[in-house]
C-alpha cells in the first residue's frame, strides 16, 4: 500500500510508457490505482463478495482493511487478506 506494487498509476508517475494505464480487469476503463485495483474494481468486488466481504466505495484502502478485519474477527485475518490481494493481483 506504500507504492511497492507496480500498478499502472505508479508506472505512469515514474514516466514508464504503457499502451494504457486503465484497469485490465474491469470494463469501467478507470486508471489502475491501488484503491481501484484491489477494492473498487468490479472484479475485485466480486472476489471480496465471494468470501462474504463488502464495503462502501468511498473508503480509503486503510479504512477498508480495518473494516475487513473487524468483519472477519479471525486471528488469521492477515493471511486471508494477503491471499485475496495476491489472487486479485495475479
Jmol script that loads the backbone (N, CA, C; Angstrom):
load data "model"
ATOM      1  N   UNK A   1       0.803  -1.196   0.000  1.00  0.00           N
ATOM      2  CA  UNK A   1       0.000   0.000   0.000  1.00  0.00           C
ATOM      3  C   UNK A   1       0.847   1.261   0.000  1.00  0.00           C
ATOM      4  N   UNK A   2       2.129   1.087   0.061  1.00  0.00           N
ATOM      5  CA  UNK A   2       3.018   2.242   0.083  1.00  0.00           C
ATOM      6  C   UNK A   2       3.867   2.289  -1.182  1.00  0.00           C
ATOM      7  N   UNK A   3       3.208   2.236  -2.321  1.00  0.00           N
ATOM      8  CA  UNK A   3       3.889   2.296  -3.619  1.00  0.00           C
ATOM      9  C   UNK A   3       4.946   1.210  -3.782  1.00  0.00           C
ATOM     10  N   UNK A   4       4.619   0.009  -3.357  1.00  0.00           N
ATOM     11  CA  UNK A   4       5.538  -1.120  -3.524  1.00  0.00           C
ATOM     12  C   UNK A   4       5.186  -1.945  -4.757  1.00  0.00           C
ATOM     13  N   UNK A   5       3.913  -1.971  -5.117  1.00  0.00           N
ATOM     14  CA  UNK A   5       3.473  -2.720  -6.292  1.00  0.00           C
ATOM     15  C   UNK A   5       3.455  -1.815  -7.515  1.00  0.00           C
ATOM     16  N   UNK A   6       3.934  -2.320  -8.619  1.00  0.00           N
ATOM     17  CA  UNK A   6       3.979  -1.525  -9.838  1.00  0.00           C
ATOM     18  C   UNK A   6       2.629  -1.524 -10.548  1.00  0.00           C
ATOM     19  N   UNK A   7       1.664  -0.905  -9.905  1.00  0.00           N
ATOM     20  CA  UNK A   7       0.374  -0.734 -10.560  1.00  0.00           C
ATOM     21  C   UNK A   7       0.539   0.329 -11.646  1.00  0.00           C
ATOM     22  N   UNK A   8      -0.380   0.384 -12.554  1.00  0.00           N
ATOM     23  CA  UNK A   8      -0.256   1.262 -13.717  1.00  0.00           C
ATOM     24  C   UNK A   8      -0.145   2.745 -13.356  1.00  0.00           C
ATOM     25  N   UNK A   9      -0.849   3.181 -12.348  1.00  0.00           N
ATOM     26  CA  UNK A   9      -0.762   4.594 -11.957  1.00  0.00           C
ATOM     27  C   UNK A   9       0.651   4.941 -11.465  1.00  0.00           C
ATOM     28  N   UNK A  10       1.254   4.031 -10.704  1.00  0.00           N
ATOM     29  CA  UNK A  10       2.615   4.250 -10.231  1.00  0.00           C
ATOM     30  C   UNK A  10       3.596   4.265 -11.405  1.00  0.00           C
ATOM     31  N   UNK A  11       3.422   3.366 -12.352  1.00  0.00           N
ATOM     32  CA  UNK A  11       4.286   3.346 -13.534  1.00  0.00           C
ATOM     33  C   UNK A  11       4.142   4.643 -14.332  1.00  0.00           C
ATOM     34  N   UNK A  12       2.919   5.146 -14.401  1.00  0.00           N
ATOM     35  CA  UNK A  12       2.678   6.409 -15.091  1.00  0.00           C
ATOM     36  C   UNK A  12       3.418   7.545 -14.383  1.00  0.00           C
ATOM     37  N   UNK A  13       3.358   7.573 -13.053  1.00  0.00           N
ATOM     38  CA  UNK A  13       4.066   8.604 -12.282  1.00  0.00           C
ATOM     39  C   UNK A  13       5.575   8.514 -12.474  1.00  0.00           C
ATOM     40  N   UNK A  14       6.077   7.287 -12.727  1.00  0.00           N
ATOM     41  CA  UNK A  14       7.507   7.093 -12.956  1.00  0.00           C
ATOM     42  C   UNK A  14       7.882   7.315 -14.425  1.00  0.00           C
ATOM     43  N   UNK A  15       6.921   7.801 -15.203  1.00  0.00           N
ATOM     44  CA  UNK A  15       7.119   8.084 -16.629  1.00  0.00           C
ATOM     45  C   UNK A  15       7.476   6.855 -17.450  1.00  0.00           C
ATOM     46  N   UNK A  16       6.939   5.715 -17.064  1.00  0.00           N
ATOM     47  CA  UNK A  16       7.109   4.491 -17.841  1.00  0.00           C
ATOM     48  C   UNK A  16       5.930   4.404 -18.808  1.00  0.00           C
ATOM     49  N   UNK A  17       6.245   4.333 -20.072  1.00  0.00           N
ATOM     50  CA  UNK A  17       5.211   4.364 -21.102  1.00  0.00           C
ATOM     51  C   UNK A  17       4.547   2.995 -21.266  1.00  0.00           C
ATOM     52  N   UNK A  18       3.228   2.995 -21.202  1.00  0.00           N
ATOM     53  CA  UNK A  18       2.417   1.811 -21.455  1.00  0.00           C
ATOM     54  C   UNK A  18       1.373   2.166 -22.502  1.00  0.00           C
ATOM     55  N   UNK A  19       0.821   1.156 -23.157  1.00  0.00           N
ATOM     56  CA  UNK A  19      -0.247   1.414 -24.123  1.00  0.00           C
ATOM     57  C   UNK A  19      -1.459   2.021 -23.447  1.00  0.00           C
ATOM     58  N   UNK A  20      -1.709   1.567 -22.224  1.00  0.00           N
ATOM     59  CA  UNK A  20      -2.861   2.061 -21.478  1.00  0.00           C
ATOM     60  C   UNK A  20      -2.559   1.983 -19.987  1.00  0.00           C
ATOM     61  N   UNK A  21      -3.132   2.907 -19.243  1.00  0.00           N
ATOM     62  CA  UNK A  21      -2.990   2.886 -17.793  1.00  0.00           C
ATOM     63  C   UNK A  21      -4.311   2.478 -17.134  1.00  0.00           C
ATOM     64  N   UNK A  22      -5.236   2.012 -17.950  1.00  0.00           N
ATOM     65  CA  UNK A  22      -6.541   1.591 -17.450  1.00  0.00           C
ATOM     66  C   UNK A  22      -6.477   0.181 -16.879  1.00  0.00           C
ATOM     67  N   UNK A  23      -7.393  -0.096 -15.975  1.00  0.00           N
ATOM     68  CA  UNK A  23      -7.509  -1.409 -15.349  1.00  0.00           C
ATOM     69  C   UNK A  23      -7.856  -2.453 -16.406  1.00  0.00           C
ATOM     70  N   UNK A  24      -7.153  -3.563 -16.399  1.00  0.00           N
ATOM     71  CA  UNK A  24      -7.391  -4.652 -17.350  1.00  0.00           C
ATOM     72  C   UNK A  24      -8.486  -5.605 -16.868  1.00  0.00           C
ATOM     73  N   UNK A  25      -8.885  -5.488 -15.614  1.00  0.00           N
ATOM     74  CA  UNK A  25      -9.803  -6.459 -15.031  1.00  0.00           C
ATOM     75  C   UNK A  25     -11.276  -6.071 -15.101  1.00  0.00           C
ATOM     76  N   UNK A  26     -11.568  -4.833 -15.467  1.00  0.00           N
ATOM     77  CA  UNK A  26     -12.965  -4.425 -15.481  1.00  0.00           C
ATOM     78  C   UNK A  26     -13.291  -3.639 -16.747  1.00  0.00           C
ATOM     79  N   UNK A  27     -14.554  -3.362 -16.935  1.00  0.00           N
ATOM     80  CA  UNK A  27     -14.991  -2.646 -18.128  1.00  0.00           C
ATOM     81  C   UNK A  27     -15.179  -1.155 -17.876  1.00  0.00           C
ATOM     82  N   UNK A  28     -14.845  -0.684 -16.695  1.00  0.00           N
ATOM     83  CA  UNK A  28     -15.060   0.714 -16.346  1.00  0.00           C
ATOM     84  C   UNK A  28     -14.040   1.656 -16.976  1.00  0.00           C
ATOM     85  N   UNK A  29     -12.942   1.109 -17.475  1.00  0.00           N
ATOM     86  CA  UNK A  29     -11.870   1.894 -18.071  1.00  0.00           C
ATOM     87  C   UNK A  29     -11.389   3.006 -17.144  1.00  0.00           C
ATOM     88  N   UNK A  30     -11.160   2.642 -15.894  1.00  0.00           N
ATOM     89  CA  UNK A  30     -10.610   3.558 -14.901  1.00  0.00           C
ATOM     90  C   UNK A  30      -9.113   3.328 -14.787  1.00  0.00           C
ATOM     91  N   UNK A  31      -8.394   4.357 -14.420  1.00  0.00           N
ATOM     92  CA  UNK A  31      -6.959   4.209 -14.209  1.00  0.00           C
ATOM     93  C   UNK A  31      -6.723   3.205 -13.089  1.00  0.00           C
ATOM     94  N   UNK A  32      -5.749   2.337 -13.297  1.00  0.00           N
ATOM     95  CA  UNK A  32      -5.454   1.286 -12.330  1.00  0.00           C
ATOM     96  C   UNK A  32      -4.665   1.859 -11.158  1.00  0.00           C
ATOM     97  N   UNK A  33      -5.384   2.350 -10.168  1.00  0.00           N
ATOM     98  CA  UNK A  33      -4.760   2.801  -8.926  1.00  0.00           C
ATOM     99  C   UNK A  33      -4.839   1.651  -7.921  1.00  0.00           C
ATOM    100  N   UNK A  34      -4.129   1.781  -6.832  1.00  0.00           N
ATOM    101  CA  UNK A  34      -4.168   0.752  -5.797  1.00  0.00           C
ATOM    102  C   UNK A  34      -5.595   0.552  -5.292  1.00  0.00           C
ATOM    103  N   UNK A  35      -6.238   1.637  -4.986  1.00  0.00           N
ATOM    104  CA  UNK A  35      -7.614   1.589  -4.460  1.00  0.00           C
ATOM    105  C   UNK A  35      -8.550   0.935  -5.458  1.00  0.00           C
ATOM    106  N   UNK A  36      -8.428   1.329  -6.720  1.00  0.00           N
ATOM    107  CA  UNK A  36      -9.308   0.750  -7.733  1.00  0.00           C
ATOM    108  C   UNK A  36      -9.027  -0.743  -7.905  1.00  0.00           C
ATOM    109  N   UNK A  37      -7.767  -1.102  -8.118  1.00  0.00           N
ATOM    110  CA  UNK A  37      -7.419  -2.491  -8.418  1.00  0.00           C
ATOM    111  C   UNK A  37      -7.875  -3.466  -7.340  1.00  0.00           C
ATOM    112  N   UNK A  38      -7.657  -3.123  -6.082  1.00  0.00           N
ATOM    113  CA  UNK A  38      -7.935  -4.068  -5.006  1.00  0.00           C
ATOM    114  C   UNK A  38      -9.285  -3.903  -4.322  1.00  0.00           C
ATOM    115  N   UNK A  39      -9.942  -2.755  -4.515  1.00  0.00           N
ATOM    116  CA  UNK A  39     -11.163  -2.534  -3.742  1.00  0.00           C
ATOM    117  C   UNK A  39     -12.373  -2.062  -4.537  1.00  0.00           C
ATOM    118  N   UNK A  40     -12.213  -1.258  -5.579  1.00  0.00           N
ATOM    119  CA  UNK A  40     -13.400  -0.720  -6.258  1.00  0.00           C
ATOM    120  C   UNK A  40     -13.631  -1.294  -7.646  1.00  0.00           C
ATOM    121  N   UNK A  41     -12.667  -1.997  -8.194  1.00  0.00           N
ATOM    122  CA  UNK A  41     -12.836  -2.654  -9.494  1.00  0.00           C
ATOM    123  C   UNK A  41     -13.951  -3.699  -9.383  1.00  0.00           C
ATOM    124  N   UNK A  42     -14.739  -3.846 -10.422  1.00  0.00           N
ATOM    125  CA  UNK A  42     -15.828  -4.838 -10.402  1.00  0.00           C
ATOM    126  C   UNK A  42     -15.298  -6.239 -10.107  1.00  0.00           C
ATOM    127  N   UNK A  43     -14.166  -6.587 -10.705  1.00  0.00           N
ATOM    128  CA  UNK A  43     -13.564  -7.903 -10.470  1.00  0.00           C
ATOM    129  C   UNK A  43     -13.183  -8.070  -9.000  1.00  0.00           C
ATOM    130  N   UNK A  44     -12.519  -7.077  -8.439  1.00  0.00           N
ATOM    131  CA  UNK A  44     -12.110  -7.139  -7.033  1.00  0.00           C
ATOM    132  C   UNK A  44     -13.324  -7.235  -6.113  1.00  0.00           C
ATOM    133  N   UNK A  45     -14.345  -6.452  -6.400  1.00  0.00           N
ATOM    134  CA  UNK A  45     -15.566  -6.503  -5.577  1.00  0.00           C
ATOM    135  C   UNK A  45     -16.168  -7.905  -5.574  1.00  0.00           C
ATOM    136  N   UNK A  46     -16.194  -8.546  -6.754  1.00  0.00           N
ATOM    137  CA  UNK A  46     -16.727  -9.920  -6.829  1.00  0.00           C
ATOM    138  C   UNK A  46     -15.860 -10.888  -6.029  1.00  0.00           C
ATOM    139  N   UNK A  47     -14.550 -10.686  -6.054  1.00  0.00           N
ATOM    140  CA  UNK A  47     -13.653 -11.547  -5.270  1.00  0.00           C
ATOM    141  C   UNK A  47     -13.948 -11.412  -3.786  1.00  0.00           C
ATOM    142  N   UNK A  48     -14.056 -10.180  -3.298  1.00  0.00           N
ATOM    143  CA  UNK A  48     -14.359  -9.955  -1.884  1.00  0.00           C
ATOM    144  C   UNK A  48     -15.731 -10.511  -1.527  1.00  0.00           C
ATOM    145  N   UNK A  49     -16.698 -10.331  -2.402  1.00  0.00           N
ATOM    146  CA  UNK A  49     -18.045 -10.845  -2.138  1.00  0.00           C
ATOM    147  C   UNK A  49     -18.059 -12.370  -2.067  1.00  0.00           C
ATOM    148  N   UNK A  50     -17.146 -13.024  -2.781  1.00  0.00           N
ATOM    149  CA  UNK A  50     -17.070 -14.487  -2.749  1.00  0.00           C
ATOM    150  C   UNK A  50     -16.739 -15.009  -1.352  1.00  0.00           C
ATOM    151  N   UNK A  51     -16.077 -14.184  -0.538  1.00  0.00           N
ATOM    152  CA  UNK A  51     -15.803 -14.586   0.854  1.00  0.00           C
ATOM    153  C   UNK A  51     -16.656 -13.770   1.827  1.00  0.00           C
ATOM    154  N   UNK A  52     -17.764 -13.252   1.313  1.00  0.00           N
ATOM    155  CA  UNK A  52     -18.769 -12.545   2.113  1.00  0.00           C
ATOM    156  C   UNK A  52     -18.238 -11.267   2.765  1.00  0.00           C
ATOM    157  N   UNK A  53     -17.446 -10.513   2.010  1.00  0.00           N
ATOM    158  CA  UNK A  53     -16.924  -9.233   2.482  1.00  0.00           C
ATOM    159  C   UNK A  53     -17.397  -8.147   1.528  1.00  0.00           C
ATOM    160  N   UNK A  54     -17.967  -7.085   2.084  1.00  0.00           N
ATOM    161  CA  UNK A  54     -18.359  -5.931   1.259  1.00  0.00           C
ATOM    162  C   UNK A  54     -18.039  -4.657   2.039  1.00  0.00           C
ATOM    163  N   UNK A  55     -17.887  -3.572   1.294  1.00  0.00           N
ATOM    164  CA  UNK A  55     -17.546  -2.283   1.906  1.00  0.00           C
ATOM    165  C   UNK A  55     -17.924  -1.187   0.926  1.00  0.00           C
ATOM    166  N   UNK A  56     -18.188   0.016   1.421  1.00  0.00           N
ATOM    167  CA  UNK A  56     -18.552   1.135   0.542  1.00  0.00           C
ATOM    168  C   UNK A  56     -17.363   1.588  -0.306  1.00  0.00           C
ATOM    169  N   UNK A  57     -17.652   2.078  -1.502  1.00  0.00           N
ATOM    170  CA  UNK A  57     -16.609   2.529  -2.430  1.00  0.00           C
ATOM    171  C   UNK A  57     -15.847   3.758  -1.935  1.00  0.00           C
ATOM    172  N   UNK A  58     -16.441   4.555  -1.065  1.00  0.00           N
ATOM    173  CA  UNK A  58     -15.812   5.822  -0.678  1.00  0.00           C
ATOM    174  C   UNK A  58     -14.671   5.664   0.338  1.00  0.00           C
ATOM    175  N   UNK A  59     -14.510   4.488   0.921  1.00  0.00           N
ATOM    176  CA  UNK A  59     -13.480   4.303   1.940  1.00  0.00           C
ATOM    177  C   UNK A  59     -12.084   4.272   1.330  1.00  0.00           C
ATOM    178  N   UNK A  60     -11.123   4.768   2.080  1.00  0.00           N
ATOM    179  CA  UNK A  60      -9.724   4.703   1.679  1.00  0.00           C
ATOM    180  C   UNK A  60      -9.192   3.289   1.972  1.00  0.00           C
ATOM    181  N   UNK A  61      -8.111   2.855   1.300  1.00  0.00           N
ATOM    182  CA  UNK A  61      -7.622   1.486   1.476  1.00  0.00           C
ATOM    183  C   UNK A  61      -7.406   1.057   2.925  1.00  0.00           C
ATOM    184  N   UNK A  62      -6.805   1.905   3.744  1.00  0.00           N
ATOM    185  CA  UNK A  62      -6.571   1.518   5.135  1.00  0.00           C
ATOM    186  C   UNK A  62      -7.888   1.350   5.895  1.00  0.00           C
ATOM    187  N   UNK A  63      -8.872   2.171   5.584  1.00  0.00           N
ATOM    188  CA  UNK A  63     -10.191   2.028   6.201  1.00  0.00           C
ATOM    189  C   UNK A  63     -10.837   0.710   5.782  1.00  0.00           C
ATOM    190  N   UNK A  64     -10.640   0.325   4.542  1.00  0.00           N
ATOM    191  CA  UNK A  64     -11.183  -0.951   4.054  1.00  0.00           C
ATOM    192  C   UNK A  64     -10.540  -2.105   4.811  1.00  0.00           C
ATOM    193  N   UNK A  65      -9.228  -2.058   4.972  1.00  0.00           N
ATOM    194  CA  UNK A  65      -8.515  -3.121   5.687  1.00  0.00           C
ATOM    195  C   UNK A  65      -9.044  -3.231   7.116  1.00  0.00           C
ATOM    196  N   UNK A  66      -9.212  -2.116   7.784  1.00  0.00           N
ATOM    197  CA  UNK A  66      -9.742  -2.147   9.157  1.00  0.00           C
ATOM    198  C   UNK A  66     -11.156  -2.720   9.203  1.00  0.00           C
ATOM    199  N   UNK A  67     -11.965  -2.349   8.235  1.00  0.00           N
ATOM    200  CA  UNK A  67     -13.340  -2.841   8.200  1.00  0.00           C
ATOM    201  C   UNK A  67     -13.362  -4.351   7.961  1.00  0.00           C
ATOM    202  N   UNK A  68     -12.538  -4.812   7.047  1.00  0.00           N
ATOM    203  CA  UNK A  68     -12.466  -6.254   6.781  1.00  0.00           C
ATOM    204  C   UNK A  68     -11.999  -6.994   8.031  1.00  0.00           C
ATOM    205  N   UNK A  69     -11.018  -6.451   8.709  1.00  0.00           N
ATOM    206  CA  UNK A  69     -10.505  -7.088   9.937  1.00  0.00           C
ATOM    207  C   UNK A  69     -11.602  -7.198  10.988  1.00  0.00           C
ATOM    208  N   UNK A  70     -12.345  -6.112  11.190  1.00  0.00           N
ATOM    209  CA  UNK A  70     -13.450  -6.146  12.170  1.00  0.00           C
ATOM    210  C   UNK A  70     -14.523  -7.146  11.742  1.00  0.00           C
ATOM    211  N   UNK A  71     -14.793  -7.196  10.454  1.00  0.00           N
ATOM    212  CA  UNK A  71     -15.852  -8.076   9.940  1.00  0.00           C
ATOM    213  C   UNK A  71     -15.483  -9.546  10.114  1.00  0.00           C
ATOM    214  N   UNK A  72     -14.223  -9.881   9.860  1.00  0.00           N
ATOM    215  CA  UNK A  72     -13.807 -11.279   9.900  1.00  0.00           C
ATOM    216  C   UNK A  72     -13.584 -11.783  11.319  1.00  0.00           C
ATOM    217  N   UNK A  73     -12.989 -10.955  12.166  1.00  0.00           N
ATOM    218  CA  UNK A  73     -12.700 -11.336  13.548  1.00  0.00           C
ATOM    219  C   UNK A  73     -12.014 -12.705  13.639  1.00  0.00           C
ATOM    220  N   UNK A  74     -10.972 -12.881  12.835  1.00  0.00           N
ATOM    221  CA  UNK A  74     -10.201 -14.125  12.836  1.00  0.00           C
ATOM    222  C   UNK A  74      -8.752 -13.799  13.180  1.00  0.00           C
ATOM    223  N   UNK A  75      -8.109 -14.685  13.917  1.00  0.00           N
ATOM    224  CA  UNK A  75      -6.705 -14.462  14.273  1.00  0.00           C
ATOM    225  C   UNK A  75      -5.817 -14.518  13.028  1.00  0.00           C
ATOM    226  N   UNK A  76      -6.275 -15.196  11.985  1.00  0.00           N
ATOM    227  CA  UNK A  76      -5.504 -15.324  10.748  1.00  0.00           C
ATOM    228  C   UNK A  76      -6.030 -14.385   9.656  1.00  0.00           C
ATOM    229  N   UNK A  77      -6.602 -13.256  10.075  1.00  0.00           N
ATOM    230  CA  UNK A  77      -7.124 -12.262   9.138  1.00  0.00           C
ATOM    231  C   UNK A  77      -6.093 -11.834   8.094  1.00  0.00           C
ATOM    232  N   UNK A  78      -4.881 -11.535   8.547  1.00  0.00           N
ATOM    233  CA  UNK A  78      -3.872 -11.015   7.630  1.00  0.00           C
ATOM    234  C   UNK A  78      -3.517 -12.037   6.551  1.00  0.00           C
ATOM    235  N   UNK A  79      -3.485 -13.300   6.882  1.00  0.00           N
ATOM    236  CA  UNK A  79      -3.205 -14.330   5.892  1.00  0.00           C
ATOM    237  C   UNK A  79      -4.296 -14.352   4.818  1.00  0.00           C
ATOM    238  N   UNK A  80      -5.547 -14.249   5.247  1.00  0.00           N
ATOM    239  CA  UNK A  80      -6.663 -14.221   4.303  1.00  0.00           C
ATOM    240  C   UNK A  80      -6.591 -12.967   3.439  1.00  0.00           C
ATOM    241  N   UNK A  81      -6.327 -11.837   4.063  1.00  0.00           N
ATOM    242  CA  UNK A  81      -6.251 -10.569   3.343  1.00  0.00           C
ATOM    243  C   UNK A  81      -5.137 -10.604   2.287  1.00  0.00           C
ATOM    244  N   UNK A  82      -3.955 -11.040   2.675  1.00  0.00           N
ATOM    245  CA  UNK A  82      -2.828 -11.088   1.746  1.00  0.00           C
ATOM    246  C   UNK A  82      -3.106 -12.065   0.613  1.00  0.00           C
ATOM    247  N   UNK A  83      -3.687 -13.192   0.924  1.00  0.00           N
ATOM    248  CA  UNK A  83      -4.020 -14.169  -0.108  1.00  0.00           C
ATOM    249  C   UNK A  83      -5.023 -13.587  -1.112  1.00  0.00           C
ATOM    250  N   UNK A  84      -6.015 -12.862  -0.625  1.00  0.00           N
ATOM    251  CA  UNK A  84      -7.001 -12.268  -1.522  1.00  0.00           C
ATOM    252  C   UNK A  84      -6.361 -11.197  -2.401  1.00  0.00           C
ATOM    253  N   UNK A  85      -5.534 -10.350  -1.816  1.00  0.00           N
ATOM    254  CA  UNK A  85      -4.839  -9.327  -2.589  1.00  0.00           C
ATOM    255  C   UNK A  85      -3.967  -9.982  -3.656  1.00  0.00           C
ATOM    256  N   UNK A  86      -3.266 -11.040  -3.283  1.00  0.00           N
ATOM    257  CA  UNK A  86      -2.408 -11.755  -4.229  1.00  0.00           C
ATOM    258  C   UNK A  86      -3.244 -12.328  -5.381  1.00  0.00           C
ATOM    259  N   UNK A  87      -4.369 -12.930  -5.041  1.00  0.00           N
ATOM    260  CA  UNK A  87      -5.236 -13.510  -6.080  1.00  0.00           C
ATOM    261  C   UNK A  87      -5.749 -12.432  -7.041  1.00  0.00           C
ATOM    262  N   UNK A  88      -6.134 -11.301  -6.524  1.00  0.00           N
ATOM    263  CA  UNK A  88      -6.588 -10.208  -7.389  1.00  0.00           C
ATOM    264  C   UNK A  88      -5.438  -9.724  -8.259  1.00  0.00           C
ATOM    265  N   UNK A  89      -4.268  -9.559  -7.677  1.00  0.00           N
ATOM    266  CA  UNK A  89      -3.078  -9.091  -8.400  1.00  0.00           C
ATOM    267  C   UNK A  89      -2.731 -10.033  -9.554  1.00  0.00           C
ATOM    268  N   UNK A  90      -2.789 -11.332  -9.284  1.00  0.00           N
ATOM    269  CA  UNK A  90      -2.424 -12.311 -10.311  1.00  0.00           C
ATOM    270  C   UNK A  90      -3.510 -12.444 -11.358  1.00  0.00           C
TER     271      UNK A  90
END
end "model"
wireframe off; spacefill off
backbone 0.3
color backbone group
